[in-house]
């Protein structure tokens, strides 16, 4: 079940990710649907688009609406696919998953500040709140290349697992996937969040907080093909701010989601 979350109230650099859901949907209608990696056509999948969530300025109220909506999807035995919007939405989605869920995050940023610009819940702090909710040992951050001293210290103190961009390059996509895959077995279910800025701006320039020295789409999709399976509880893709390019970032986002969904289906058919 696909849900758009057109919300970017706490964005602090380049706003506009509230337009991400519509841009990604438009791109998804204009790229080919067959996955050569899995030999599955997205058009053959059972996908329902529930449209966009009605959001409000207040971040706590919007997060509560996201949580309730995701709970409804999960209670019907379906997999929620959230399209952002800013990354704060992940906090609400994880809270909706109940107990014993693990989180794998693909993101250039750690997002582990305790507070940012006077807010304890924002796109820069949500992962700290997630760690407090499910425990730091159930989090794996992949592709990180930007964090502050406070976040670095928190990682050292709590033992949050992190695979940096540099380490991903050293490993290569296949070995990186082998390293990440066991984490999907440590909890009953795995929630996967993808901040499009994990990609280098050369591939995805239209993002809320661009960071150079990122990974390529092949690296990301190859890893997702390996870890998205029947244990995947939900997926979100966030921080596409489409007004900052001519559509390349939205097209990347649509392809990434296509491949992730086909990988889930492929695991069920094996």
Secondary structure, DSSP 4 states (H G I P E B T S, - for coil): -EEEE---TT--SS--GGGHHHHHHHHHTSS--EETTTTEEGGGS---EEEEPP--S-HHHHHHHHHHHHHHHHHTT--EEEEES-TTHHHHHHHHT-SSEEEEEE-SB----S-BTTBSSSTTTHHHHHHHHH-GGGEEEEEE-B--HHHHHHHHHHT-EEEEHHHHHHH-HHHHHHHHHGGGGSSSEEEEEEEGGGB-TTT---BSS--SS-B-HHHHHHHHHHH-STTEEEEEEE-B-GGGSSSHHHHHHHHHHHHHHHHHHHHHH-
